Amino acid sequence: MPRALMIQGTGSNVGKSLLVAGLCRAARRRGLSVAPFKPQNMSNNAAVTADGGEIGRAQALQAMAAGLPLQTDMNPVLLKPETDIGAQVIVQGRRVTTSMARDYQAMKGQLLARVLESFQRLKAAHDLVLVEGAGSPAEVNLRAGDIANMGFARAADVPVILAGDIDRGGVIAQIVGTQAVIDPADAAMVAGFLINRFRGDISLFDDGYDYIEKTTDWPGYGVCPYFADAWKLPAEDAVDLSSPRRDSGLHVVCLTLSRIANFDDLDPLAQEPGVRLTMLGPGRAVPGDADLVILPGTKSTRGDLAFLRAQGWDVDLAAHIRRGGRVLGICGGYQMLERRIADPHGIEGSAGTDPGLGLLDVSTVMTPEKRLTEVTAIHAPTAAPFHGYEILSARPMAQTAPGRLPMSTARPKARSAPRDESRAATCTACFATMGSAPPIWQNLA
């Protein structure tokens, strides 16, 4: 048996992450020591490792399925988009730079050695390493210097299974077309294909399955049924945000910011029977019946504050509070609620200072140092302990102004243990926190 296997896809969002997670759990149940690996990930959904690094949330889910603690080697290169053309570059858990997309293409060759270093450590420590590709190998314009798909597969000599998504239609063209456009040496790395997300009578696809096998000369490894509960697990991209619609219950509205981060923090709300969660997209007004509006985390606080104002959500929030509604800010959303956000070093773009929404009497200064830490806290009303994490590149500065409520811990929602670092705050109708609780899927362990 090969010591590693790579799942690549015919495109983004074909189910690669969940396939690898499922295979990790299946291998673990068969008594194998298995580890997940993704050479390069692009996502603003990150998880904190025990050693103070960060990896993509999808790899965190896969690690939980494999029964392993989170390790930075599982995702050695993580790109966290800050603008349409730039991203923060995380290498083996640590931020190394912020790069424009064109400049990053030149960096990839230098990063391959770090990627292979992490892969070899995992391979030496486990019976099997299951590797997830990124996007599609058919993106031939990105093939030069590639470290995410075939560039990695060939450098590490890892066989590839190509997954196609039949639910979106055109799966025959997806797979046959991929073989047609990739380099023959890349195509030789493909050991076979599989069909993902099939609904209905599988026998109806027999002729299509046979056609793919005959046309590509790749063996088929089966058809995976559509998994209706996949929405309960963390999505890697904001485009995947979805949850069952409910017509009643406590109405929680989350503003879908352009650089929304760690949005699966909201998964427990989506699964709570008495809660109606609305992910509010751009151009839509905050509903008048909202009980709670959430400003979520973001990878670009000042940029998304401008985005929020462009949607008119600042006006909507003021009206929401006047109606007696509540507002919750998480991480970057917390910073937006403040009086002022200063970025003197240009951490998230151009250096400068922007006025916040002024709902909390505290200001933030962005800092070059990035804090990644696990936090243990206590839910104040019930004294129930829980653990979470902080990913923070800023320093909050409390202020008190005449006629304004200061940042208060008189009625905290949570308090950290053993020292108060949760930075929870209450201010009339607003409350906020820099910490996040672990996603609900961690119960898989």
N, C-alpha and C positions, 0 to 999 in steps of 0.2 A: 504494500500500500504506500502511495506517495505520502511524504510527510507534510505536504501542503496542497491545498486546492483553492483556486480563485474563482469567485463568482463575478463575472462581468455582465453588464446589461446592454440591451440594444438602445437604451436611452436613460435619462433620469427618471426617477419615480416608477421604475418597473418592479420594485419590490426586493432589490438586492439586500438591503439592510435586514429585512425580516427573514429572508431566506437564510442568510448567514446566522442570524440569531437562532432560528429553528434548527439548523444543522448543528450548531454548537450544543444546544440542549440534547439533541438526539445522540450526538457523540458522547456527551457526558453520561447519559443514561446507559450507554453501552460500555461504560467503564473506561473510556479513553480520557486522557488529560488533553484538553483542547483549548486553544486560545484564538480569539478573533484578531484580525489585523486589517487596517485600511491604510495604505501608504500615504494617501493625500485625501483630505476631506475638506469641503467648503461648506461651512455651516456656522451660524451664530448660536446654535444650541450646543453648549459645552457642559462637561461635567468635570468636577475637581477630583484629582487623584489624591491618594493618601500622602504622597510626597510633595504636595503643593504644586502639581502641574495641572494641565487641562487637556482633555481629549473630546472628540465629538460625542454627543449623547447617544448616537446610534451604536458606537463602539462600547459605551458604558452598558447599554442594554444587552449587547452581545456578550460582554464579560459576565454580567449577572446570569445570563442563560448558561454560560460555561462554568459558573460557580467560582469565578475568580475575582479577586480585588482589582480595582481599576489601576492600570499601568500606563504610563506615557508611551511605552513602546507599542501599544496597540494602535496608536494613531500618531505616527511621528511627525507628520506635517498637517497642521490644521490652519485653514485660511478662514478668517472671520471678516466678511465684507463690511466695510465702513461707508463706501460710496459705490456708485455704479461701476467705477473703474479702479477701485483700490481696496485693499484688504490688509488686515493685520496678519502677519505671518508668525505662527507658533511652531517651533521646532522642538520635538521631544519634550513637549509640555511647557516650554518657555517662549515668551515673546522675543523675537529677534529684530523685527523691523516692521514697518508699514510700507507696502509696495504697490505701485500701480500695476495693472494687469500686464501691460507690455513689458515692464521691467522684470516682472516675475518670470516670464518665459525664459529670460536669460539666467535666472537663479536656479531653475529646476535641475540643471545638470549638477550643480554643486550640492544639491540636497539629496541626490540619489544615494550617495555613500551613507548618509545618516539614516535613510530609509532602510537600506540593506542591513545596516548595523542593528537596528531595532528588530527587523525580521529575523535575523540569525539568532539573536538572543532568545526570542520566543520559540523558534524552531528547536533550539538546543534544550529548552526547558519543558517541552510538551510533546506528546505523541503526534499531535496534528495541529496545524495552523490553518484556519479558514480565512481566506483573504477576500475582502470586498473591493471591487473596482469603483470607479467614480464616473458618472455620466456614461459615456459610450466610447468604445474603441473606434467607432465609425467617425468620430470627430477628427478626421485626418489632418485638418488644419492645425491641430494641437499635438500631432504625433511627435514632432521633433523635440527631443529632450523629455519626453513623457515619463512621469514616475508613477502615474495613477493606474494605468491599465496595461497595455501590451509592453510598454517600456519596462515596467517593473517585472511583468511575467517573464519576459525574456532574460532580463538581468539576473533574476532569482531562479530561473528554470522551473516555474510553477505552471502546471496545466490549468486550462481555463474551461469553465462551463459557461456558455452564453445563455442568459435568461431573456426571454421576450415576454411582453405583457399583452395577452390576448384581450383583456378587458377594454383596452383603449382602441382596439381594432388594428388590422393590418399586420398581424404578427408574422405572417409568412414573409411579407416584404421586409419587416424588421430584421429577421434573421438572414434571409437570403441576400438582402441588400447590404448587410454588414460584411458578409464574406466578399461581396463584389467590390467593395471600396477599400478594404484594408489590404495592407501589404501581404503577399503570399507567405512570408516568413512569420508574420503575426498570425495569419490564419492557421498556420501549422501548430500553433500553441493551443488551439481550441480542441478539446477532447470530446466535446459534444454540446448539445443544447438542451434546454428545458423550457416548457411553456408555463407561465405563471398566471394566476388569477382567472382560471376558467370557471364559468358559471354554466350549469345545466348538464346535459348528457354528453359526457366526454367522447362517446363513440361517434358523435357527429363530426368530430374533428379528425377522425382517423385518416381520411384522404389528405387533409392538409398536413398532418404530421408526417405521413409517408412522402409527400412531395418535398418537404424540407430535407428529409434524410437523403432522398435520391439526388436532389439538386446540389446540396452542399457536400455530400459524402461525410457528413457529421452524424454520429449516432445520437438518437434522442434518449434523454434520461428521464422522461416522464412528463406528466401534466400535473401541476399543483392547483388545487381548487381555490376559488376566491375565499378569502378569510374575512368575513364580515366584521369581526371584532378588532381588526387591525387598527381602527381609529383610537382604540384605548391605549395603544402603545405610542411612544414618542415619534413624531414626524421629524424628518431632518430638514425639510424646507417649509417655509411659511405657506407656499402654494398648497401644501398638503392639509392645511388646517380645516378640520371638519368635525362635526359631532352631531348626534341625533337632535332633531328639533323638538322642543317642548313648547306648549302653549300656555303653561301656567307655572307657578312657583316663584321663588325669589329671583328677580331678573338682574343678572350680572352681565354687564357690558364691558368687553375688553377692546380697547382701541388697537387696531391692527396697524402698528407703525411700520414704516418702510424698511427699517432695519431691526425689526422685532427679534429679541433674543430669548432663548430658554422659555419659549412659550408653552412647553409641555408642563411647566409649573401649574398650569391651569387644568390639566387633565382630571384631577380629583373633582373639580367643580363640574366638569362636563359629565361625570359619572354619578354625581349626587342626585338622587331622584327628586328632591325638592328644589332643585336649582335649574333655572333656564339660562344657559350661557349663550351670549351673542358675541361672535367675533366681528366687530364692526369694521367694515372696509372703508377705504377712502371715498369721499364724496357723499357719505351717508351721515345724516344728523344723529346725534345721541338720542335714543328714544325717550319720550317723555315719561314712560312707565319704568325706567331703569331705577332699581334700588341702589345699586353699587356700580360705579364706573372704575375700571382698573386701567392704570397707565403701566404697561408692562416694561420689562427690561428692554434695552436697545443697545446695539453696538455703536451707535452714533447719537449721543444724547442731544447735542446742540442741533445737529442736522434733523433729527426727528422732532425736536421741539418746533423748528421752523415748519416741518411737514404737518405737525398737529395744528399749528395756527393757520396754515394754508387750507386745511379742511374746515376751518371754523369751529373746531372742537374746543378751543379756549372759551369761546362765547357760550357754547353748549354746556361746558362744565360749570361756568358761573350760574347759568340758569338752573342746572341740575342741583347745585348746592342751595340755591334760593328755594327750590321746591322741597328741600329737606333730604335730598339724596346724599349719599356718602361717596367718597373718592379714596381709592387705595393706590399708592405708588410703589412699585417694586423696582429696586436698583435704579436704572436710568430713569424710570418713571417717577421715582422718589425725587431725583435731582430736578426733574422738570417742575415739580410742585414748589420748589424753593424760590428764594428771592433772586438768586443770581448764580450763573454757571460760568466759571472762568477756566479757560484752557490756555495758560500762558506758554506752554511748550508745544502746542499744536499736536497733542496726542491723538485727537480724533479728526484731524483736518487742519485748517488754517487756525493759527493762534488768535485768540480773542475772548471776549466776554459777552454773554447774552443775558438779558433779563429773563428770569423764570416766570412761572405763573403767579408767584407771590402768595401761594396758599400756605406755605410753611415758612416760618421765620428762621431760615437757615440757608447758608450758601455753600457751594461746592467749588473746590479747586482741583482740577485734574493734575495728576502727578505721573512722572515717568515710571515710577515703581508700580508693579502690578501685584496685588495681594490675592492669592488663591489659597483658601483655607477651609477646612471642614469646621463646622461650628455646632456645638451642643447647646440646646436651649430648652426652656420650660414654657409651656403655654400658660400664661399668667392666670386666666380665669379658672382653669381646671387643674393646674400643677402637673399636667402630663408632660413627660420629657419627650423631646424629639431631636433629630439631628438634621443639619442642612449644610450649606456651603456659602462662601462669599467669593465672588470674582469682582475685584474692585481696583480701579485705577484712579481713585479720587480721594480727597480728604474733606469731609464735611466740617463746616465751621458754624456753630450755633451763634445766633445773634438775638438780641432783644431790642425791639423798637417800641416807642410809645404807642399804646393803643393796640399792640399786636401780641398775640400769644406766643411765647417762646417755645422752642422745641421742648417737649415735656415727656417725662417718664413717670408722671404721677399715675397714669392709667395705661401702662404698656400692654400691648397685645402679647408680647413674648419678652422674656429676659434670658440673656445668655448665661451659661454657667461655665466656669465659676465667676466670670467677670462680665460686666455689662458692655457688650460690643455689638448687640443686634441692631443698634441704632433705630429701634422702633420709635415712632413719634406720633403724637396725636395733636391735632390742631382743629378745633371745632369739628367740621364735617370730614376732615382729611386725616388719614393715617398712612404710614409708610414704613418700609423696611429695606435695608441693604442686603439682608440675608434671604435665602430661598430654602424651602423645605425640599427634601429629596422627592423625585417623581414617584407616583403611585406604583409604577411598574417595578420598583425595587423590591416589592413583595414577592416577585418571582423567585428570589433566592430561597 
